[in-house]
Amino acid sequence: MPSLAICVLFILVLFPNYDIDAQQTSLTSANRSLDPRFLNWLNSLFFLPPEGELRVRKEYRMLTDAERNNFHNSIRLLKQDTSVPPNKFDALASLHHLNTALSAHGGPNFLGWHRVYLVLFENAMREKVANVTIPYWDNTIEEGLQSPRQSILFSPLFMGTANGQVTQGPFSFWSTPFGPLGRDVGNDRRLMNPNDISAIMSQTIIADITNPNAPDATNIEELHNDVHVYLGQQMSRIESASYDPLFYIHHAFIDYLWEDFRTNQRMRGLDPARDYPRIVGEQTHQPLASMGLGRLLVIDGINDIFTRRIYRYERRPTCIPNSNNCGSQYLRCDWSRQRCVPLIMNQNSPTAMAQTGPVVQRLPWWSRQGGATTFGNGQFVFG
């Protein structure tokens, strides 16, 4: 393993115009802008669990009912905790746009920044509910429906209301700095599909799947942007997206895909912990730039330590042979396409009804129309 000094020298040779002093000054200024109570708490979230205690992140529908309730409760408890102003959930959400937005988007650090951010959020959740983990939302499952807004994902059992103000589910009637929490599912852009996943996995190095080098077809950030806009309202804007709990399960899936990509790299004889592009676009994506999260640098985001010491992913749900399900009571197998699809809700009952035939498209009983939040000028839409 080369020393840190050798790594720094190597990076400076590759990036001769990089200004370390300017980046350290930027980090200091960013930290000073945070409330001291928030900064102290944030610093406490940077830690490694004991060796061998690897967390397991599952697809959202694969959680047991108890695990799902614990996940929801941990988020609600963060929202209720005002020991850090305005509350711990909103304080963490602000990091997504406060001081760090340029480092978090528009370049190869997109993946590493959000990986660290999810770990911090997960550590915060575990202060409230022991052993809880962030599930990932495989949005290709909803893409299998003609009308994804009818999915059980948007039922009171899971994320709640799909269209209009969120008035059903664990996060009903939440307020955010950008108005009442709301969604506008399906009015613009699209979800990811299996072909998108295959296209990403066919690539070799991180430059092939990230800005500024990747084409649209394999650009994981651009594909992720489409999902943000597809969900609408808060989720469609960089500065407001992290105030919707959907943000965290969406990004966990992006992280899942990146880890799959890294696994493929290892199988090809490449070391993903050494794979960082030379052409990165913005200076904030240079490898020795401050990540804007604690004392971490951008290059730290590709370290193997996250999935070696902190967490791993359970595989995506697949059809179980000789059955009609995918290992969850909330998913079924569409054998005509050999893919998992979510249950939809019966119009007259809050109980999900298992279906053995083709998916029946009906207006879910919890659906609400209209009520879209108006966003002011000067805010940045994804993509």
N, C-alpha and C positions, 0 to 999 in steps of 0.2 A: 504494500500500500504506500503510494508516494506521500511525502510530507506535505503539510499545508503550504509551506513556503514554496515548494516545487510546483504545486498546483497553481498558486497565485502567479508565479513567474510564467508558467505555461499560458495562463489566461491572458496575461499582459502582452505576451508575444503575439497571441492571436488577435487581441483587441487593443492595439497600441493607443487608440484615442480615448480610452476609458479613463474617467476622472474619479478616482477613489475618494479623494478628499471632498469633492462636491456631493457624492452620494452619502458619505458619513454625515455631512452637514445637513443634508435633506432629512436623514433619519432622525437626527437630534431635533430638528424643527418639528417634524411630524409628531414625535413623542411629547414634546412640550405642549402641543395643541390639545392633547387629551386630558380629560378630567383626572386629577391624581388618583381618585378612588377607582376609576375605571382602569387606569394604567397599572396600579398595584394588583388589581384583580386579574387583569389580562396577563401580567407577568407570571402569576401563579398557575396559569393554565398550560405553561410550557413545561412539560415533564414527560418522561418515559415511564410506562408501567413496568412492574417487575418482569424480569426475564421469564419467558414462557407463558405469560398471560395475554395471549393474542385474542383480541376481540374479533367477533364474527359478524360481518354486515350482511344481512339477508335482503332479498327483494321484499318490498313493503308488504305484499300479499302473502308472503311466506312466513311472516311473523305469526306467532301464536296470538290469540286475543289478549293474553296477559302482557306479552311483549309489546304489542301495539299500544295498549293502554298506557304502559310505562313510558313509551316513547312520547306519546301525546302529553302525558302528565309532566314529564320533565321539561318540555317546552313551555307549558302553561305556568309552571312554577318559576321558570326564568323570567317570564313576562310579569309575574306578580312580585318579583323581588326588586324592590326599589332601593336597596342598599348601594347600588351603583345607578346614578341617574341616566335617563329617566326610569329605566329598569334594565335588568341584565340582558334580556333578549334584544331589546332595541339598541343597547350599547354595542353588543356584538354585531348586530346587523349594520350599524353605521360604519364598521370597518370596510365594508364592501365598496363604499364610495368616499369615505373620509381619508384623505392623504394617499390612498393606495390604488385608486381606480386605474391610473395609467400603468401601474405595475401589474395589475390583475387581468388586464384585457389587451387584446390587440397584438399579442406576441407569444413566443413559446413559454413564457412564465405563467401564462394563463392556467396551465395544468398544475404546476407546482404550487402556485399561490393558493389556488382553491383546495388543493390537497391539505396544505397546512391549516387553512381556515376551517375545514371540516373537522380536523383533529381538535382544534381549539374549541369549536362548538360542541363536539362530542364530550370533551373533558368537562365543559361547563354543565352539560346535561347530567353527567355522572355525579356532579356535586349535589344534584337534586334527587336522582334516582340511581342507586348503585347498579352497575353492570349494564346500563342501557347502551344501545349502539344506534347509530344512524342507519336506517335501512336505505336501500337505493330503489328508485322508481324506474323500472324498465319501460320507457314510454313506447317502445315498439309493440308492447302488449295492447295498449289502447289504440295504436295505429291500425290494429286488426279489425276494429269496429268501423262501421260506416259513419257512426256519430259518436266519437269518443267522449263527448260530454255526458253520455248516458252511462258511462262506466261506473261501477261500484266505487272507484277511486273518489268520485265526487259525491258519495253518499255520506250521511252522518257518521258512519262507522269509520271513515277514513279522513279525507281532506275536506269534506264538506262542499258547499255550493260551488257549481261550475260557472254560473252566469249571474252577474249582479253582485250585490253585497253578500258576503259570506254570513248567512244567517242559520246555517245548519252545520253540525259537526263540532269537533273539539275546539275549533278556533273561531266559533261564531261570534259575531259582533265585535271583533277585534278592531282596535284603532291603530293607525300607523301615522307617522309624520306626514304621510301623503294621502290622508283621508281614511275612511273606513276600508278595511280589507275587502277586496273584491276581485272578481275574475271575469273574463270574457272569452271563454274557451271556444276555439274553433273559428274565430272571425278573421284570422290572418295567419299566414305562414303555415307550417305543418309540423307534425311529429316526425321522429326518426323511423326509418323502416329497416328491415333486415338487409337490404342492399347497401344502405349506408354503413352498417356495421361491417359488412364484408369488404367494402371499399377501403375503410380505415385499416382493417386488419391485413389487407394486401400490401400495405406500405412497409417501409423498412426502418426509417429513422424519424425522429420527432419533427424534423423540418418538413417531412412529407405530410404531416397532419396538423400543423399549426401555422398561424400567421407569422411572418409575412410571405412565406414561401409556398404554402400548400394551395392547390386549386380547390375550388368550392366543393367538388365531389368528395374530397377526403379531408376537408378542413373541419376538425372536430369542434373548434370554437364557433364557426359559422353555423354548423348543424345544431349546436347547442343554442345558438341565438334564436334560430327558428322556433324552437320549443318554447323559449321564454315569451316570444311575441305571440305564439299560438295560445298561451295561457292567459295573456292579457292583463290589463290594469297594472297593479304593482309589479307583477312578474315581467312586464314588458320593458321596464326601464332599469338601467344600471343602478341608479341611486335608490330605487325603491324595492327592487326584487327581493332582497334578503330579508324584508319584513314579512314575507309570506313563507310559512314553514315548507311549502312546496319547493322552495329554492334549494333546501338542503338535501332532499331526497333526489331532486333532479341532478344536482352536482355530484352526489354520490354515484349516480349511474355513469356520469362522464368520467369520474375517477375510476370506476370499475372497468370501463372500456380502456382507459389508459393503462391500467395494470394488466389487462389482457394483452394489450399491444406490447408492453414491456416483457411479458412472458414469452411472446413470440420472438422478440429480439434475442432473448437468451437462447432459445431453441435454434436460432440462426447463428449463434456464436458471437453476438454483439452484447456489449455491456451497457445496459440502459442508464447506469449511474455515471457514464462518461459521455452520454449522447446529448449534447447541447449545441444548437446551431451557432455558426459563426455570424450569419446574417440574421439579425434579430429585430430590425426596425427601430423602435424607440429606445433611447438610452436606458430607460427604466427596466428594459428586459436584458440588459447586459449581465453576464454571469456574476460579476462582483457588485452589482447594484444591490442596494438594500431592498429586501422584499417588502418592507413596511410593516412587517409582523415581528415584533421583538427585535432581536439582533440577527435574525436570519438573513442570509444573502440569497439572491435568486438561484444560484447554483445549488443551494441546499435542497431545493424543491425536488431535484431528481435523485436524491440519495435513497438507497434501498432501505434505510432504517425504518421508514414508515410501515411498510408491509412485512418487514422482518421482525419488528419489535412491538408494533402497536395494533395492527388490525390485518385481517384478510377478508376476502369476499367469498360468500357461498355462491355457487354457480347459478346462472339465470334459470328460471323455471323452464322445463321442457315437458312435452307430452309423455305420459307414462304408458308404456305398451299395455295393451289389453285393458285399458281403462278409459274413462271419459274426462279425466282430470289431469292436473299438472302439479299435484302434491299440495294443493291448497283448496280449501272449500270455497275460495273466492275466485278461482280460476278454473276454466275448463279447456279441454283440447278441441280445437277445430281440426279434425283429422283430414278434411278436404284440402287444407293448406299445411297441415302438420305444424301448427303453431298454437301457442297458448293465447287465449283471449279472456278478458275479465267478464264476470257476471255483470248483468245490468239489473237495475232495481225494478221490481213490479210497481206499476203506476199506482196501485191502490194499497200497497203494503210496504213498510220499511224493511221487510225481510227479503234478502236476495233469493231468487229462485233459480236453481240449477237448471240448465237447458241441455237437452240431448241432441236437438236439431240445430239448424242454422240460427245464428244470433238474431233475435227478434228486436227490431228497432222501435222503441216506444218512448214517448216523452216521460222522463222520470218524474216521480211525484215531487221531488225536492227542487226541481228546476225553477229558476227565477229568470225573468227576462228584464233587460234594461238595467237602469240604475248604475250606469258606468261612471266611474270616477273621472273627473276632468283633470288632466295633468296640465300644469302651467308650461310656459315656454322655457327653453333653456335646459331641458332635461334630455338625457341621451337614451334613445331607444336602442335595443340590442340589434346590431347589424344594420 
